[in-house]
């Protein structure tokens, strides 16, 4: 299969930090189809050779195991090209069309690694020069809009040019190996299905924690905040994967239909429930791994009076038969204790314990980062069960641990690598449909509206902590604790 992969925003942060390294790994692993070209598009005055040198410098800064040797880079760089474009100039799109037309690749993927406000004009201009034929797909990076109305406006602009099957809304968390294995765990095995419901599960926690601050992205982040940046997309997509009903098949729309049902079943927020069930915070100065770090208001390009949240914790419920009464807790934040993403499924305790001191219910931990894996926490006898009744504890927590790096050492594919390969192949399972995306915005909008009217609920937390104390109180109100607290 011949392909052309075009990166709009070819000199941007996302392209050199995530996309190009992922493509290089796909090439190194022999997974990138032969006969492909990679075209970076940007406004900078560069040519093919100067862009390749620029890219080589940045790939050389990758972690050692992912750095190309000089020979590897020379072979990979032969695929890489550069085209200067001003995205507001129709003539530049005609030049892009002509560049692509010189060989008529089987598949053309336009990856829009730009600000979302440029998506409509890019799609409109691509359509005007005929770059929306059936062999073309467009990948849309998040965040898609800043509220429901803006997301719908982007979707209308895109759908005026591309069909739904041509428009791929990316959420790279769906490409993580642990998320893929969550699907396999639930729908490829019979073990958990009888337990995957309100009768057996006490609560589910989804944590997406980052130890980094906003860095050089202060101006972008201050317009976005944690709710838009992480909850509306990543956290809700993970929730749908955990909570959805078994799809009728592995077809993309069968899966996305079930995810949409979950989003539609989420109990809506009102002003009262936002106050009660949503905690927002902003980090102040503290220490990460022994190093002093500034507070959010002291970061570059952040207004001194900003009320943008860098932390969100919330309690939600799914109003259907499988999950009625089971609380779902979502939590995300910057400058937390360490980089850490996981889903914890806490099972109910045994209805009647015959073992003294057995206080640890079973739980399943789906680890997303920095490591990918599954842990099943159980209780096992550490001594003779004949001591029952002696007052001695006879059970001890143990875990069954599946590390995907060890289990599949030669088959590991990173999230962006998987998503890019799927985009080239036209596999839609891991991409978000427009109705999913809009329903997620519809659910978070009452929170945004409530916050816009009252900023007094913003709490501060020390960098290096696990967020505001109110987040612990939120889950403690139901008699539970966050995973690291027990």
N, C-alpha and C positions, 0 to 999 in steps of 0.2 A: 504494500500500500504506500503510494507516494503521498506526502503531506506537506503543507506549509502551515507553520504555527507563527502567528503574528502577535507580538506583545506591544500593545499600546501602553505607553509609560515605560519604555524600554530601558531608561536610565533611572527609574524610580527605585525606592527602597524595597518594595515587594519583589520586583523582578530580580535584583541581584542577590537579595538575602534568601529568597525562597524558591522562586520559579526556575531560574537558571541552574542553581545547585541541584534541584530535583530532576531537571532534564539531564544534567550531566550524570547523575546516578543512574537514571533510566538507561542512558547510553552505555555506561560502564557495565551495567547488569545484563546488557544485551536485549533489553526489553523495548527499546525505542525502534520503531519500524525503520527499515532501511529506506533510502531514497527520500529523506526528509530535509526540509530547510527551516531554519529558525530566523525570523526577521524581527529585530528590535526597532520600534518606531518611537521617535522622540524629537524635540525641537532643537536639541544640541547640534552644533556644527561638527559632525564627525563623518568618517567614512568606515568602510568595513574593517580595515586594519586597525584604526585607532579605537574602534569600539571593542574589538577583540582584545587589545592590550588592556583597555580599561576593565573588561570583564575578567581577564586573567589575574589582575591585581586583587580583585575582590574574591575570587574563588581561592586564591592563595591564603586568604585569611580564614577559610573554613576550618572546622575541626580536623585534626591530622588525618583521620581515617577517610575523610571525604575530599581531601585536596587532590587535584589532578597532578600527575607527573607532567613534565614538559611534553613528552610524547603523547600522553592521553589528551592533553589540552589541544595540541596541534590537530589531532584527529577530530576531536569534538568541534573545535572552532571552525573547521572547514564547512560545517553546517550553518554557522552563525553569520548573519548579515545585518546591515544597518541601513535605515532609510530615514532621512530627515523629513518630518512632517509638522506642519502647523494644523492642528485639528480643526481650526476654524476656517481653513481655506479649501474650498471644493476642488481646486486644481490639484492639491496634494493627494486627495483620494483617487483621482484619476491616475496619478503617478503610481500609487499603490496597486491599483487594478492592473496597470500595464506591467508592473514588476511581477505580479502573480500570474499574469496571462502568458508569460514567456514559456511556461511548461505545462500549465493546466493540471495541477496536482489533483489526485482523487479526492482529497479532503483538505479544506482550509478551515483552520480554527483561529478566530479572532479573540484574543484574551485581553479584556479591558481592565488592565491594572492601573486605572486612573481614578481620579475623584468621581464619585457617582453622578455629580451634576453634569459631567461630560457625556454620560451614556446616551442620552437622547440625541444629541447632535452627532455623535459618532455613528450611531445606528442609522439615523436619517441619511447621512452622507454616504454610508456604505450602500444603502438601498438605492440611492440616486445613481451610483456608478455600477449597479448590477452585482454588487458583492453580497447578495443575499440569496443566491441560487441554492438548490437543494444540497450541494456539496459543501456549503458554508455553515459553520456553527459559531456562535458567539458565547464566550464565557464571561459572566458578570461577577465581579468581586464584591464582597460586602464592605461596608454597609450599603444596602440598597434603600436609599432614602433616610430621612430622619424621623418620619412618622408615617401613618397610614396613607395620607393624601399624597405625599411625595413618592412613596413606594408605588402607589397606583399610577401616578403620572409616569414614572419610569417604565413600569410594565406596559402601559398603553403605548408609549413611544417605541418600545422594543417590539411589541406584538404587531405594530403597524408595518414592520419591516421583516421580522423573522417569525416563524411558527413557534409554538410552544416547544416542540421537539428540537428546534435549533437553538433555543435559548437555555443556556446551562448556568444556573445560579449556584455558585460554589459555596460550600461550607466545609472547610478542610477537616473539621473534626469528624465528619462522616467517613473520611478516608483513613482514619487511624485504625491500626490493626485490632485494637481491643473492641472498637465499635463494630467492626466486621465480625469479630468473634462473638460479640453479644448476639448478633443475628444467628450465627451458627449454634450458639449455646441454646437459644430459645427455640429455634425452629428446625434444628438438625438433630436434636436429642429429645428424648421423652422425659428425662429425669426431672426437670424443673417445672414443666407445664402444669402439673397438678398443684404445685405450690405457688405459682405466679399469680396470686390473687389476694384479695382482702382477708380471707380466712387465715392465711399463713404469713403475710407480710405486715409488719408493724409500721414501717416507714421507709422511705427511700430518700437518700441524700445525694445531691450532685454538687460537687465542689470543683471550681475552676480557679485555682489560685496562682498568682504570679508574684515573684519576689522583686521583679523589676518595677521601676517607676515609669513615667511617661517619656522619659528621655528627651529626644529632640522633637517629639511629636506633640508638644504641649498645646499648640494652637488647634491641631486637629482634635486631640482628645477632649479639650475643653468644650468643643462644640458637640461632642458625642456623649461621653460619660459611659459608665459601666453597664447601665441598663441597655442602651442601644448597642454598645460595642460587643457585649458578651451574652446577655440574657436573651434578647429578642431573637438571636440566631443560634449560637452554639448551644447554650443551656437548654433551650426549648427543643432543638433538634435531638439532643441526647434524651430528653424526657420522652419524646415521641417514640424513640427506638426502644426504650425500656418498657413503655406502657402500651404500645399498640397491640391489636389483636393479630393472630396469625394471618398473613395475607394468603390469598388463594393460590398464588404462584410467586416466583422470584422476579416476575416482570416488574419493570420500574413503576408503572402506574398502579399496579396492585399494591405495592409497598407504600407508595405515596398517598394512595387513597386511605390506607389505614392510619398513616401518620396524621393526615388531615382530620380524621375522626377524633383523634386524641386532642388536637388543638381546639376543635369545636366543643369538646366536652369539658375543657378547663373551666372551672367556676370563675365567672367574671368578677373583677374588682369594682368596688365603689369607693367613695371617699372614706367611709368608715373602715372598710377592710384594708385599704392602703395604709391607713394610720396604724392599724392593729398588726398586719401581717407582712409589712415590707419595711426593711431597715436599710437606710442608706448612710454611707460614711465617706470620709475623706481623710487620707493619711497625712499625718504630721511628721515632723522629724523623728528619726529613730535610728536603729542599727540593723543591718542585714549581714549575717555571717561575720559579726564583729566590726563591720565598717559603718561609720556614721553616714547617713543619707539624709537629704533635705526633705522637708515637707512638700506637699503638692503645690502650695501657694508660692513656694520658693523655686519651683522648677521654671526652666526657660520657656518663655512665650505663654505663661499662665497668668491671667489677671490676678492682681493681689486680693480682689474681693470675690473670687470665683466661688460659686456654690455647686459646682459640678461634682457629682459623686464618683469616687474611685472604688467604691465597695457597695455591693447590694447583697442582701440576704432576704429571702422571702419564703413564705409558706403558701402552698397552693394545693388544690384538690381537683381530682378528675371525677366528674359526675357521670359515672356509668356503673354497671353492675360489677365489673371486675375490680374496680378501685374505690368504690364508694367508702368514704371514711378513712382512707389511707392518706396521711399527709405526705406530700412531696416537698422537700426543702432544697432550694437552689441557692447557691452562694458563689460569688466571684469577687475578686478584688485585686488591686495592685499593691505592691510593697507589703505582701503578707509574709508569713514566717519562711516559707520556701515555695519554690515552683512545684505545683502539685495539682493533678487533675484526676479525679476518680468518681465513680458511681458506687455507692454503698447501699446494698439491699439488706435491710435489717429484718430478720424473721422474728415471729412472735416466740416467746418462751414456751417451753412445754407446758401443757395444761395442768400437769401435776408432777412435780419433781420429787423423785424418791432418793435423790442424792443430796446430802447436805452441802451447802456452800456453792451449789451450781447456780451462778448468777449471770453467766454470759450467754445470751441467746446466740444462735447461729447467724452468720451474715456472709454475704457474697460481696467481694470487693472487685470491681472492674477497674483496673489501673490504666489510665490513659497517658499520663506523662509524669515524670520524665521516663518512666519505664512502662512498658506495655505488658499486661498480664492479667491473670485471674487468681484470686485467693478465695478459698472456701474455708471459713472459720467454723470449727466444730469443737465439741468437748470430748475428751478421751480419758480413760482411767489411767491415773498415774501410779496407782497402787492396787491392792486387792479390793475388789468390790465387797469382800466379806467384812470390811471395816464399816460398812453401812450401819448407821445407828450409833457409832462410837463417838460422833462429834467431829471426826476428822474429815477434811475435804478429800474426796476421792476422784474428782474430775478436774481436769486441767485444760485450758484452751490450747488447741493445736490448729494448724492450718495446712490445707492442701494448696500448693503454690504452683501455678503454671506460668512460666516465664517464656514469652513468645520468642525472645532472642535465642534462648537455648533450645526450645522445641522445634523451631524452624530456622536454623542458622543461615541457610542459603536462600531462603524464600522471602526475606523481609523487604517490604516496600514501604517507603515513607508516605505520609498522608498526601502531600502535594504531588509526589511522583505518581501515586495511584490515580489521583484526580486528573492529572494531565494525560496519562495514558488512556483513561476512560473517556476523556473529552475527544481525543484523537480517534478512538474506536467507536464513539457514538453510544457508549453505555451510559444510561441515564439514571441508574439506581441511586447513585450517591449525590445527585444534584436536586436542588429544591425547586419544586413547582411553584408557579406564581400564586396559586390559591393558598398554598401552605404559608408562603412568606407573608401574604397579606393578612391571613388569619392570626399569625404570630404578632404582627403589628397591632391588630385589632385588640388583642388581649393585653398588651403592655400599655396601650394608649391611656387608659384611665389612671395608671400610675404617673405617667408623664404629665397629664393634666392636673392631677392633684399636687404634684411637686411644683408645677409652674405657679400655682396660686399660693403656695406656702413653703418657703425654703427653711423654715425654723426647725424642721426635723433632721437636718443634716448633723450627723455625729462625727467626731474625730476619733482616730485611732493611731496608735504609735506604729510607725513603720517597723516591720519585724514581728508584729503580733498577728493574731488571727482575726483582726477586725474589731469593731465596736463591741463592748460588753453586751449591748442590746441584742446582738445576733445570737449570743448564747442564751439570753433570756427568752428569745423568740421560740427556740426549739425546746428550751427547758419548761416552758409553759405547758407543753404536752407530755412532760415527763421523760423527754429524751435528751440526748447530748450529741454534739457534732463528733464525728469519728475520732478525731485526735484528742478528745476530751475524756475518753473512757478507755 
